[in-house]
Amino acid sequence: MGIIVSFVFSLLLTPAVVKAAGSFNSPVKDELKDRHGYKKGTCSLGSVPMIISYAAGAFISGDRQSLDYLFLSFPFFLIGFADDMLKFRRCSADGFKSITKLILQFAASAFAAYILRQNYPGIEGFVYYPVAVLFITATVN
């Protein structure tokens, strides 16, 4: 049931957020125009309907694992949202510095890896944390 709710919320919210975002478009750095020029004018708030839709589905389903994943994905949403807000406020394509964003993502990944290991027994081994943190960071990046 949760996946259906998430899907319907996404279908309804995405066009509304894109329309409401109006001029909140993704700027493209000059040095990346040849590779990212197609992104010019793209709404930067696509993560907002995604996180709201996922939250609606997770809360309606009441599934603990879905709620855990929502909780663990929220720091990454905040990092991306803050990055977009910086770009918008500065009226430029410069949000967080790359190293700052990477450090924040590593910290959120370490937090997620720790919570997963505490809540889901059976995850063992001394290489778990480095592999988990690198995997999660690479996935969200």
Disulfide bonds with the S-S distance in Angstrom:
none
